[in-house]
Amino acid sequence: MKVRSVFIEGMKVHMRCGVYKEERELGVQAEVSVRVVSEGFVDYQELYNLIKRVASGTFIYIEEFQDTLLEEIINKWNPVEVIIRTIKVSVPFQHSFERAGVELRWQRER
């Protein structure tokens, strides 16, 4: 079996995502990286457009955004594996770290 990884790293998006109402109304800056491992062809321009479209929604949790994006990727390309990394660059509280985020790893059952 031959597989390829198509990826987009560090895509900057403005998302309406957060537990706090202000985050969902005003939005936050985030970076999204996606890797799609597939036996078939995956067009990274289409992947970019898909990320952009899903990121335009409103979510309470990053995990909700990732689950929505994952479902769309699975339906479109039937991948072997998907990795989605979402980093909030702007967080609404005092912090001593550069970023916070969530990484989702999914593999097709054999």
C-alpha atoms as one frame of an Amber mdcrd trajectory, in Angstrom:
protein
   0.000   0.000   0.000   1.330   3.432  -0.960   0.295   6.394   1.209   1.153
  10.065   1.125   0.928  12.790   3.727  -0.521  16.084   2.604  -0.172  18.809
   5.176  -0.703  22.446   5.983   1.265  23.831   8.918   0.712  27.001  10.897
  -2.329  28.294   9.019  -3.378  31.470  10.788  -7.109  31.838  11.362  -9.386
  34.089  13.346 -11.830  31.808  15.169 -14.896  32.400  17.264 -13.951  29.732
  19.762 -13.810  29.724  23.530 -15.486  29.116  26.825 -15.774  32.843  27.417
 -18.561  34.664  25.577 -16.111  37.355  24.414 -13.987  34.722  22.666 -16.998
  33.533  20.699 -18.141  37.077  19.881 -14.822  38.823  19.186 -12.794  35.775
  18.207  -9.262  34.636  18.950  -6.133  34.177  16.879  -5.236  30.552  16.253
  -2.831  28.447  14.218  -4.088  25.255  12.627  -1.891  22.463  11.287  -3.422
  19.467   9.534  -1.814  16.306   8.168  -3.888  13.932   6.045  -2.362  10.522
   5.306  -4.160   8.925   2.375  -3.885   6.262  -0.293  -5.583   8.658  -2.704
  -5.032  12.193  -3.930  -5.630  15.039  -1.459  -5.515  18.566  -2.897  -3.953
  20.893  -0.334  -5.770  23.907  -1.835  -9.050  22.104  -1.123  -7.752  21.236
   2.348  -6.904  24.914   2.937 -10.399  25.984   1.836 -11.991  23.338   4.052
 -10.028  24.480   7.135 -10.946  28.100   6.397 -14.649  27.267   6.027 -14.855
  25.162   9.192 -12.865  27.760  11.173 -15.489  30.366  10.285 -17.995  28.605
  12.563 -18.525  29.223  16.269 -17.304  26.729  18.864 -17.029  26.578  22.642
 -14.116  24.142  22.625 -11.202  23.631  20.237 -12.136  19.952  20.322 -15.512
  20.780  18.716 -13.745  22.586  15.888 -11.374  19.652  15.418 -14.169  17.063
  15.455 -16.091  19.019  12.812 -12.994  19.381  10.645 -12.095  15.703  11.076
 -15.572  14.577  10.013 -15.383  16.704   6.858 -11.899  15.374   6.010 -12.996
  11.751   6.521 -16.093  12.242   4.334 -14.119  13.941   1.565 -10.920  11.855
   1.345 -11.389   8.617   3.337  -7.900   8.975   4.869  -5.767   6.427   6.672
  -4.754   8.939   9.355  -5.414  12.562  10.265  -3.575  14.803  12.700  -5.058
  18.188  13.582  -3.143  20.581  15.808  -4.871  23.768  16.923  -3.034  26.412
  18.919  -4.665  29.475  20.456  -2.169  32.282  20.063  -4.314  34.738  22.005
  -5.844  33.531  25.256  -8.140  35.649  27.445  -6.268  35.313  30.737  -2.917
  36.234  32.226  -0.407  33.555  31.333   3.268  32.780  31.404   3.313  30.599
  28.307   3.466  31.378  24.623   0.480  29.327  23.412  -2.020  26.660  24.410
  -3.697  24.127  22.196  -5.009  20.680  21.412  -3.713  17.948  19.114  -6.085
  15.326  17.697  -4.780  12.068  16.201  -7.185   9.797  14.348  -6.533   6.524
  12.510  -8.863   4.464  10.387  -9.747   1.152  12.023  -8.272  -1.849  10.233
